[in-house]
Each structure stands twice: as C-alpha cells, then as structure tokens.
C-alpha cells in the first residue's frame, strides 16, 4: 500500500462490493476519502427526477452506515462538481481521485471537464469500468460499426471472453484526519418535489440489493421466463432500482445467474436464469446504443421520425399520467408508478403503446414522465425502451405492433388482480369485465357501484379506431421517406 490519501468519487456505484475504483484506491493509499457530490443541474436536461432523488437519499444513508462500519466516512458535498472535488482534495491532502466511468452524454462530458480541472491542479485521475459487463466499445459488428439489432449483439457478447469476476469489498477504510462539513442524505431528498414514500415498498442500499437478489435467485428465478410477463404475480426480480444506483453490480448478478445456467439443464431453474441473463444483455445493448448515439434521449435514432406528425393534447397527456385513460391495465400501471416509483415491465410496454400509438403523443413526453417518476430511472434503458415501443429506435418494434390493452390485460392479468389492486373503484367488478368495464351490462356496473364517467372514466379513445389511425400515419411516414 502506498502512502497518502485518495478521493473516491461515488456516483451511480453506491456499493462496497465489486467497486473497482474503491478497491483500487484502498489498495494503493493509506487513507481513502469517499465522496458524493450533489449537483443535479450539471446533468443537463435529465436532472434526477422526484423518485430518483428520494431513492438516492435513502441509498446514500445506507452507504454512509456501511462505509462507517469499515472505519471510513462518506462525505456528501454540494456542487459545482469540479470546484467541490478540488476543494475536497486540498482539505484531505489527496493527490489522486478515483471513479468509475459514466456513459450518459452530459455526465460523460462533465467527467471529462472534471478530469481536466483536476489534472491542471496536479491531482491524478484514475478511471475504472464498474457499471457494465463490458464497455460499449468492446463489441462491434464484423465491419467495426456499432450494433443496431439486439440478438446479434447478445450473441457476440456470449461468444466474447468471459466477464471478469466481481471484486471483493475492502475490509478496511481509513479516513483522512481532515474532512469538511457536508450535506446530509436527507438534504437531497428535501430538494425533491412530493413523491411516494419509497421506504414503504423498497429497501434502498447495498444490503437491500443483496436481499432482493437472494430472494430472486432462491424463490423466483425458476419461473422467471413466464411469470415476468404477469403483473399480478411476484415474477420479476425487482432489482432495477438497485442496479440503476449501482447498489449491486451486473457482474455480481451475472455470476449468480451463470452458476445456475451452468447446470446445463440438470436443474429446472436454468431456463429462468438464461432469461435473466438476456435481460442483463438488454441493458448492455441500451448503453451500447446511448454511447454511439448520444442524441437519442432527445431525438429518434431513425432520422425519418424527425418529421413524424405527433399530436399535441395536454388533456390526453394528463389523463395518461394520472391513470385515467379508461383502459384499466394502463391506468393500473400508471397508478402503480405514482404510488411506488416503479412499474411492471410488461405494463410499461402497454402504457407506452397507448401513448405513442393510440394517442399519437410524442414518445419524449412519455420518457420524461417516466424519468420524473421512476425510482429506477436510467437514461439508456429509458431511451431505448421508449424508442423501441414508438418504433423509432434500434431493433424497434414493427410500426404495426400496437398492443391491445384489453387483450393484453385478459392474457396477463386474467383475474384482474393487478387492476383491482391499483384501481380500487373497479374492485367489485367481475373478472370478465374488469379489463373492459364499458362493455359490462348496466346491471353488472350498478352492482359494482360503478357509473362510467363518474367513478371511472370512459376510454379516452376507441382502440380499434386509434389502431387504424396509427397504422395509416406510420404507414404514410414509411412511404414518404422511402
């Protein structure tokens, strides 16, 4: 171990285990000063939303305790980032700053700026890869260009050299003697607007992530391939917020999943583990696309969609945001989002399809609402997902794929349990009608205490007519730009 002090600048890697920057600093210096800098405006147009800020505050509070158990201290400072880190380095006597790489366009530009400022002041910078299985540049097509179709990308990843195993957490962290006063974790939550109490539904922090992973791999993964499509079942990993904040690394999750897949079919849960590995690669693909196409959070990857004739209807957008479209599976998802900061993945596709296909409202409006309300808000995933449904991104859904919210509800929430959980005004409606209450006989509605337009709205749009309209608009765009 060398002498002196190193700063470890933590961002979306709020963990001790498999944290390359933290481990390298702890191995190389006598003392380590972990720091988080709160400077949301420097994220540009994608400053953290309400739910993200709430989760961040809880995660930092957990990490503060975890670092303290190892003898260290987590400092939380207010930005601007470059000035805050320079001042922190001077106060602690640090000669080097360590961090793990970020990929979001504004944040990558900020990191480059900070590195220049630190270097100019004589502070060494060490950057590591700790957020992905492989760096975005690691996989390219045979011609050397980036991938734009998922399956070849995933297959290339599966053929590539094995991913490095996770790194153990440091056993000891020694703090420098001089540390400045800083913010408290709750100061970050205090700057956010009203949102759900995430502590009711989640356990943010590295220990919460480990517990969620343990539950998934011991109880859920066996039926993951099928149950993950059903919002009425506990069939998903619910790890996405933990991954987004780096409370658990994708390498750790891949190692756990591969240990199951390596059963080579001798254990019944290997298929579920393989489906989970596919989702890890889906996330990798999203970062690959964002890295090579940094304009996509604001503009479509497929340039012809720059002239798409999106509608502008503030009332329809508000109805969608508040879960009042009249389509129960969609409204349940939007209300789940408002209440918990999360939404089931199958339902995310359905609400996005209704917005972009049935209502012809801009996908960016949906992406921004998700960004504001999702605890697992992740710019790469959010951008990729919305452009996939809208048909304007890489490997996008065909323009003629328009999800029918009634059929999807009846298939994946057969008894209406998911709908009734989040839309209590439909609780007394028989399952046969819960996904299309407007079709129920008047006597059935009366028995359930429902007057459409009062307790629950009529559909905001007729899906059959909206589908034909969307097909015509999408088809005309396809013809115009041939």
C-alpha positions as CSV (number, residue, x, y, z in Angstrom):
1,X,0.0,0.0,0.0
2,X,1.3,3.5,-0.9
3,X,1.2,6.5,1.3
4,X,-1.1,9.5,1.2
5,X,-4.8,9.9,0.5
6,X,-7.0,9.2,-2.4
7,X,-10.5,10.5,-3.0
8,X,-13.1,8.1,-4.4
9,X,-15.8,10.0,-6.2
10,X,-19.0,7.9,-6.0
11,X,-21.9,8.4,-8.4
12,X,-24.1,5.6,-9.7
13,X,-22.0,3.0,-7.9
14,X,-23.2,3.2,-4.4
15,X,-21.8,-0.1,-3.0
16,X,-18.7,-1.5,-1.4
17,X,-18.6,-4.9,-3.3
18,X,-17.3,-5.1,-6.8
19,X,-16.5,-1.4,-6.9
20,X,-13.3,-1.2,-8.9
21,X,-12.5,2.4,-8.1
22,X,-13.0,2.0,-4.4
23,X,-11.0,-1.2,-4.2
24,X,-8.1,0.2,-6.3
25,X,-7.9,3.3,-4.1
26,X,-8.0,1.2,-0.9
27,X,-5.2,-1.0,-2.2
28,X,-3.0,1.9,-3.2
29,X,-3.3,4.5,-0.5
30,X,-3.1,4.8,3.3
31,X,-6.4,6.6,3.6
32,X,-9.4,6.9,1.4
33,X,-12.0,9.6,1.3
34,X,-15.2,8.5,-0.4
35,X,-17.3,11.5,-1.6
36,X,-20.6,12.1,-3.3
37,X,-21.2,15.5,-5.0
38,X,-24.8,16.6,-5.3
39,X,-25.0,18.9,-8.3
40,X,-28.2,17.9,-10.2
41,X,-28.1,20.8,-12.6
42,X,-24.9,19.6,-14.2
43,X,-26.9,16.6,-15.5
44,X,-28.5,19.0,-18.1
45,X,-31.9,18.2,-19.4
46,X,-32.0,14.9,-17.5
47,X,-31.6,16.1,-13.9
48,X,-32.7,13.4,-11.4
49,X,-36.5,13.2,-11.0
50,X,-38.6,13.1,-7.9
51,X,-38.4,9.3,-7.3
52,X,-34.7,9.1,-8.2
53,X,-33.9,11.8,-5.6
54,X,-35.8,10.1,-3.0
55,X,-34.1,6.8,-3.7
56,X,-30.7,8.4,-3.8
57,X,-31.2,9.9,-0.4
58,X,-32.1,6.6,1.1
59,X,-29.2,4.8,-0.7
60,X,-26.7,7.3,0.5
61,X,-27.9,7.0,4.1
62,X,-27.4,3.2,3.8
63,X,-23.9,3.6,2.2
64,X,-22.9,6.1,4.9
65,X,-23.5,3.4,7.5
66,X,-21.8,0.7,5.5
67,X,-18.7,2.8,5.0
68,X,-18.7,3.7,8.7
69,X,-18.6,0.1,9.6
70,X,-15.3,-0.3,7.7
71,X,-13.9,2.7,9.6
72,X,-14.4,5.2,6.8
73,X,-16.6,8.3,6.3
74,X,-18.8,9.2,3.3
75,X,-18.7,12.9,2.6
76,X,-21.7,14.5,0.7
77,X,-20.9,17.8,-0.9
78,X,-22.8,20.4,-2.8
79,X,-21.5,21.2,-6.4
80,X,-20.4,22.5,-8.8
81,X,-18.5,19.3,-9.0
82,X,-15.1,20.3,-10.2
83,X,-14.7,23.0,-7.6
84,X,-16.1,20.8,-4.9
85,X,-13.7,18.0,-5.7
86,X,-10.7,20.3,-5.9
87,X,-11.5,21.8,-2.6
88,X,-12.1,18.4,-1.1
89,X,-8.8,17.2,-2.4
90,X,-7.0,20.1,-0.8
91,X,-8.7,19.7,2.5
92,X,-8.0,16.0,2.8
93,X,-4.5,16.3,1.3
94,X,-5.4,13.9,-1.5
95,X,-3.2,13.5,-4.5
96,X,-5.5,11.3,-6.6
97,X,-9.2,10.9,-7.4
98,X,-10.7,7.6,-8.4
99,X,-14.0,7.0,-10.1
100,X,-16.0,4.5,-12.2
101,X,-16.9,5.6,-15.7
102,X,-20.3,7.0,-16.7
103,X,-21.9,7.0,-20.2
104,X,-24.8,9.5,-20.2
105,X,-23.8,12.3,-22.6
106,X,-24.0,15.2,-20.2
107,X,-22.4,13.2,-17.4
108,X,-19.6,11.9,-19.6
109,X,-18.9,15.5,-20.7
110,X,-18.9,16.6,-17.0
111,X,-16.4,13.8,-16.1
112,X,-14.1,14.9,-18.9
113,X,-14.3,18.5,-17.6
114,X,-13.6,17.5,-14.0
115,X,-10.6,15.4,-15.1
116,X,-9.1,18.4,-16.9
117,X,-9.6,20.6,-13.9
118,X,-8.0,18.1,-11.6
119,X,-5.1,17.4,-13.9
120,X,-4.4,21.1,-14.2
121,X,-4.2,21.3,-10.4
122,X,-1.8,18.4,-10.2
123,X,-4.3,15.8,-9.0
124,X,-4.0,12.4,-10.7
125,X,-7.2,10.8,-12.0
126,X,-7.9,7.1,-12.3
127,X,-11.0,5.9,-14.1
128,X,-12.3,2.4,-14.0
129,X,-15.1,0.4,-15.6
130,X,-17.6,-0.7,-12.9
131,X,-21.2,-0.3,-14.2
132,X,-21.4,-2.6,-17.2
133,X,-20.4,-6.2,-18.1
134,X,-18.3,-4.8,-21.0
135,X,-17.5,-1.3,-22.2
136,X,-19.7,-0.1,-25.0
137,X,-16.8,-0.1,-27.4
138,X,-16.0,-3.8,-26.7
139,X,-18.5,-5.3,-29.1
140,X,-18.8,-4.2,-32.7
141,X,-20.0,-5.8,-35.9
142,X,-17.7,-7.5,-38.4
143,X,-17.4,-4.2,-40.2
144,X,-16.4,-2.4,-37.0
145,X,-19.6,-0.5,-36.6
146,X,-21.9,-0.5,-33.6
147,X,-24.8,-3.0,-33.4
148,X,-28.3,-1.9,-34.0
149,X,-30.0,-5.2,-33.5
150,X,-30.2,-6.9,-30.1
151,X,-29.8,-10.6,-30.9
152,X,-26.5,-10.3,-32.8
153,X,-25.3,-8.0,-30.1
154,X,-26.1,-10.5,-27.3
155,X,-24.7,-13.4,-29.3
156,X,-21.4,-11.5,-29.7
157,X,-21.3,-10.9,-26.0
158,X,-21.9,-14.6,-25.2
159,X,-19.1,-15.6,-27.6
160,X,-16.7,-13.0,-26.2
161,X,-14.1,-13.6,-23.5
162,X,-15.7,-14.3,-20.1
163,X,-16.6,-11.3,-18.0
164,X,-14.2,-10.6,-15.1
165,X,-15.5,-11.9,-11.7
166,X,-16.7,-9.5,-9.1
167,X,-14.2,-7.9,-6.8
168,X,-14.5,-8.3,-3.0
169,X,-15.3,-5.3,-0.9
170,X,-12.4,-3.6,1.0
171,X,-12.1,-5.0,4.6
172,X,-11.0,-1.6,6.0
173,X,-11.3,2.0,5.0
174,X,-9.1,4.6,6.8
175,X,-10.3,8.2,6.6
176,X,-8.0,11.2,6.4
177,X,-7.9,13.3,9.5
178,X,-9.3,16.5,7.9
179,X,-12.8,16.2,6.4
180,X,-15.1,19.2,5.6
181,X,-18.6,19.5,6.8
182,X,-21.1,18.5,4.1
183,X,-24.7,17.7,3.4
184,X,-26.8,15.0,5.0
185,X,-28.5,12.4,2.8
186,X,-31.9,13.8,3.7
187,X,-30.9,17.2,2.3
188,X,-31.0,15.6,-1.1
189,X,-34.5,14.2,-0.6
190,X,-35.5,17.6,0.8
191,X,-34.9,19.3,-2.6
192,X,-37.3,17.0,-4.4
193,X,-41.0,17.6,-5.0
194,X,-43.6,15.4,-3.4
195,X,-43.5,11.7,-4.3
196,X,-44.1,8.3,-2.9
197,X,-42.5,7.1,0.4
198,X,-40.2,4.6,-1.2
199,X,-39.2,3.1,2.1
200,X,-42.7,1.5,2.3
201,X,-42.1,-0.5,-0.8
202,X,-38.3,-0.8,-1.1
203,X,-35.1,-1.2,0.9
204,X,-32.6,1.0,-0.9
205,X,-28.9,0.4,-0.3
206,X,-26.4,-2.4,-0.9
207,X,-27.9,-4.7,1.8
208,X,-31.4,-4.2,0.3
209,X,-30.0,-5.1,-3.1
210,X,-28.3,-8.2,-1.8
211,X,-31.5,-9.3,-0.1
212,X,-33.6,-8.7,-3.3
213,X,-31.0,-10.7,-5.3
214,X,-31.1,-13.5,-2.8
215,X,-34.9,-13.7,-2.9
216,X,-34.9,-13.7,-6.7
217,X,-32.3,-16.4,-7.2
218,X,-33.8,-18.6,-4.5
219,X,-37.6,-18.1,-5.0
220,X,-38.4,-16.5,-8.3
221,X,-35.8,-17.3,-11.0
222,X,-37.2,-20.8,-11.8
223,X,-40.4,-19.5,-13.3
224,X,-38.9,-16.1,-14.3
225,X,-39.2,-16.7,-18.1
226,X,-43.0,-17.0,-17.9
227,X,-44.0,-15.2,-14.7
228,X,-42.1,-12.0,-15.5
229,X,-44.9,-11.2,-18.1
230,X,-47.7,-11.3,-15.5
231,X,-48.1,-8.2,-13.3
232,X,-50.4,-10.0,-11.0
233,X,-47.6,-12.3,-9.9
234,X,-44.4,-11.8,-8.0
235,X,-42.4,-12.9,-11.0
236,X,-39.8,-10.2,-11.7
237,X,-36.5,-9.6,-9.9
238,X,-37.4,-6.0,-8.8
239,X,-33.7,-5.3,-9.0
240,X,-33.8,-2.5,-11.5
241,X,-33.6,0.4,-9.0
242,X,-30.7,-1.3,-7.2
243,X,-28.9,-1.8,-10.5
244,X,-29.6,1.8,-11.6
245,X,-27.9,3.2,-8.5
246,X,-25.1,0.7,-8.6
247,X,-26.1,-0.9,-5.2
248,X,-25.3,-4.3,-6.9
249,X,-23.1,-4.8,-10.0
250,X,-24.2,-6.6,-13.2
251,X,-21.1,-8.7,-12.8
252,X,-22.3,-10.0,-9.5
253,X,-25.7,-10.8,-10.9
254,X,-24.2,-12.5,-14.0
255,X,-22.1,-14.6,-11.8
256,X,-25.1,-15.7,-9.8
257,X,-27.1,-16.4,-12.9
258,X,-24.3,-18.3,-14.7
259,X,-23.9,-20.5,-11.7
260,X,-27.5,-21.7,-12.3
261,X,-27.2,-21.8,-16.1
262,X,-24.1,-24.0,-15.8
263,X,-26.4,-26.8,-14.6
264,X,-26.7,-27.5,-18.3
265,X,-30.3,-28.4,-18.0
266,X,-29.9,-30.7,-15.0
267,X,-31.7,-28.2,-12.8
268,X,-35.1,-26.9,-13.6
269,X,-34.4,-23.3,-13.0
270,X,-31.7,-22.9,-15.7
271,X,-34.2,-21.6,-18.3
272,X,-35.2,-18.8,-15.9
273,X,-31.6,-17.9,-15.3
274,X,-31.0,-17.7,-19.0
275,X,-33.9,-15.4,-19.4
276,X,-32.4,-13.2,-16.7
277,X,-29.0,-13.2,-18.4
278,X,-30.8,-12.0,-21.6
279,X,-32.2,-9.0,-19.6
280,X,-28.7,-8.1,-18.4
281,X,-27.6,-8.1,-22.1
282,X,-30.6,-6.0,-23.0
283,X,-29.3,-3.4,-20.5
284,X,-25.9,-3.6,-22.1
285,X,-27.4,-3.0,-25.5
286,X,-29.1,0.1,-24.3
287,X,-25.8,1.5,-23.1
288,X,-24.1,0.5,-26.3
289,X,-26.7,2.5,-28.3
290,X,-26.6,5.5,-26.0
291,X,-22.8,5.6,-26.3
292,X,-22.8,5.6,-30.1
293,X,-25.9,7.7,-30.5
294,X,-25.8,10.4,-27.7
295,X,-28.6,12.4,-29.4
296,X,-31.2,9.7,-28.8
297,X,-32.6,10.9,-25.4
298,X,-34.0,13.9,-27.3
299,X,-34.3,12.7,-30.8
300,X,-35.1,9.4,-32.6
301,X,-32.4,7.2,-33.8
302,X,-34.3,6.6,-37.1
303,X,-34.0,10.1,-38.7
304,X,-37.2,9.7,-40.6
305,X,-39.1,10.1,-37.3
306,X,-37.9,13.6,-37.1
307,X,-40.9,14.6,-39.2
308,X,-43.4,12.3,-37.5
309,X,-46.7,14.2,-37.1
310,X,-47.1,13.7,-33.3
311,X,-50.3,15.1,-31.8
312,X,-50.4,17.7,-29.0
313,X,-53.1,17.1,-26.5
314,X,-52.4,18.3,-22.9
315,X,-55.6,16.9,-21.6
316,X,-54.9,13.4,-23.0
317,X,-51.4,13.5,-21.7
318,X,-52.6,14.4,-18.2
319,X,-55.2,11.6,-18.3
320,X,-52.4,9.2,-19.2
321,X,-50.1,10.5,-16.5
322,X,-52.7,10.3,-13.8
323,X,-54.0,6.8,-14.7
324,X,-57.4,8.0,-16.0
325,X,-57.4,6.8,-19.6
326,X,-60.3,4.3,-19.1
327,X,-58.2,1.4,-20.0
328,X,-57.7,-0.5,-16.7
329,X,-54.4,-2.3,-17.3
330,X,-52.9,1.0,-18.5
331,X,-54.3,3.0,-15.6
332,X,-53.2,0.4,-13.1
333,X,-49.7,0.7,-14.3
334,X,-49.7,4.5,-14.2
335,X,-51.1,4.4,-10.6
336,X,-48.5,1.8,-9.6
337,X,-45.8,4.2,-10.8
338,X,-47.2,7.1,-8.9
339,X,-47.6,5.1,-5.7
340,X,-44.3,3.1,-5.7
341,X,-41.8,4.7,-8.1
342,X,-41.9,1.5,-10.3
343,X,-44.0,-0.2,-12.9
344,X,-44.1,-3.8,-14.1
345,X,-42.1,-4.2,-17.4
346,X,-45.0,-5.7,-19.4
347,X,-47.2,-2.9,-18.3
348,X,-44.5,-0.3,-19.3
349,X,-44.8,-1.5,-22.9
350,X,-48.6,-1.3,-22.7
351,X,-48.7,2.3,-21.4
352,X,-46.1,3.4,-23.9
353,X,-48.0,1.8,-26.7
354,X,-51.2,3.6,-25.7
355,X,-49.4,6.9,-25.6
356,X,-47.5,6.7,-28.8
357,X,-49.8,4.6,-31.0
358,X,-53.4,5.1,-29.7
359,X,-53.0,8.7,-28.7
360,X,-50.1,9.6,-31.1
361,X,-48.5,11.6,-28.4
362,X,-44.6,12.1,-28.5
363,X,-42.5,9.3,-27.0
364,X,-40.3,12.0,-25.5
365,X,-43.3,13.2,-23.3
366,X,-43.6,9.6,-22.0
367,X,-39.9,9.3,-21.5
368,X,-39.8,12.5,-19.4
369,X,-42.7,11.4,-17.3
370,X,-41.0,8.1,-16.6
371,X,-37.8,9.9,-15.8
372,X,-39.6,12.1,-13.3
373,X,-41.5,9.2,-11.6
374,X,-39.4,6.1,-11.8
375,X,-37.1,5.2,-9.0
376,X,-35.1,3.0,-11.5
377,X,-34.8,5.9,-14.0
378,X,-31.9,5.1,-16.2
379,X,-31.2,7.2,-19.3
380,X,-30.0,4.4,-21.5
381,X,-32.8,2.0,-20.6
382,X,-35.5,4.7,-20.6
383,X,-34.5,6.0,-24.1
384,X,-34.1,2.5,-25.6
385,X,-37.5,1.3,-24.2
386,X,-39.5,4.3,-25.4
387,X,-37.9,4.3,-28.9
388,X,-38.5,0.6,-29.1
389,X,-42.2,0.9,-28.5
390,X,-42.6,4.0,-30.6
391,X,-40.8,2.3,-33.5
392,X,-38.2,5.0,-34.0
393,X,-35.1,3.3,-32.4
394,X,-32.7,0.4,-32.9
395,X,-34.2,-3.0,-33.1
396,X,-37.6,-1.3,-32.7
397,X,-40.9,-3.0,-32.6
398,X,-42.5,-3.0,-36.1
399,X,-44.6,0.0,-36.7
400,X,-47.7,-2.2,-37.0
401,X,-47.2,-3.7,-33.5
402,X,-49.9,-1.9,-31.5
403,X,-50.7,-3.5,-28.2
404,X,-54.4,-4.1,-27.5
405,X,-54.8,-3.1,-23.8
406,X,-57.9,-5.3,-23.4
407,X,-56.4,-8.5,-24.8
408,X,-53.1,-7.9,-23.0
409,X,-55.0,-7.4,-19.7
410,X,-57.0,-10.5,-20.2
411,X,-54.0,-12.6,-21.1
412,X,-51.5,-11.4,-18.4
413,X,-53.9,-10.3,-15.6
414,X,-56.6,-12.9,-16.1
415,X,-58.4,-12.5,-12.9
416,X,-57.9,-8.7,-12.8
417,X,-55.9,-8.9,-9.5
418,X,-53.4,-6.4,-10.7
419,X,-56.0,-3.9,-11.9
420,X,-58.1,-4.2,-8.8
421,X,-55.0,-3.6,-6.6
422,X,-54.3,-0.2,-8.1
423,X,-57.8,0.8,-9.2
424,X,-60.0,0.1,-6.2
425,X,-63.0,1.6,-7.8
426,X,-63.1,-1.5,-10.0
427,X,-62.7,-3.9,-7.2
428,X,-66.3,-5.2,-7.2
429,X,-66.4,-5.7,-11.0
430,X,-66.4,-9.4,-12.1
431,X,-63.2,-10.5,-13.8
432,X,-65.0,-11.0,-17.1
433,X,-65.4,-7.2,-17.3
434,X,-62.5,-5.8,-15.4
435,X,-60.4,-5.1,-18.5
436,X,-63.3,-3.6,-20.4
437,X,-65.8,-2.1,-18.0
438,X,-67.5,-0.1,-20.7
439,X,-68.8,-3.4,-22.2
440,X,-70.3,-4.6,-19.0
441,X,-74.1,-4.8,-18.7
442,X,-75.7,-1.9,-16.8
443,X,-76.8,-4.2,-14.1
444,X,-73.3,-5.5,-13.5
445,X,-71.9,-2.0,-13.3
446,X,-74.7,-0.9,-10.9
447,X,-74.0,-3.9,-8.7
448,X,-70.3,-3.0,-8.6
449,X,-71.2,0.6,-7.7
450,X,-69.7,2.0,-11.0
451,X,-71.1,4.7,-13.1
452,X,-68.7,5.2,-16.0
453,X,-67.6,8.8,-16.3
454,X,-68.0,9.2,-12.5
455,X,-66.2,6.5,-10.5
456,X,-64.1,5.5,-13.5
457,X,-63.7,7.2,-16.9
458,X,-64.9,6.0,-20.3
459,X,-62.0,5.1,-22.6
460,X,-60.1,8.2,-23.7
461,X,-60.0,6.8,-27.3
462,X,-61.5,3.8,-29.1
463,X,-58.6,1.4,-29.5
464,X,-59.9,-0.1,-32.8
465,X,-60.2,3.2,-34.5
466,X,-57.0,4.5,-32.9
467,X,-55.1,1.5,-34.2
468,X,-56.3,2.1,-37.8
469,X,-55.3,5.8,-37.5
470,X,-51.9,4.9,-36.2
471,X,-51.3,2.3,-39.0
472,X,-52.2,5.0,-41.5
473,X,-49.9,7.6,-40.0
474,X,-47.0,5.3,-39.5
475,X,-47.5,3.7,-42.9
476,X,-47.6,7.1,-44.7
477,X,-44.4,8.1,-43.0
478,X,-42.8,4.9,-44.2
479,X,-44.0,5.7,-47.8
480,X,-42.9,9.4,-47.7
481,X,-39.3,8.7,-46.7
482,X,-38.6,5.6,-48.9
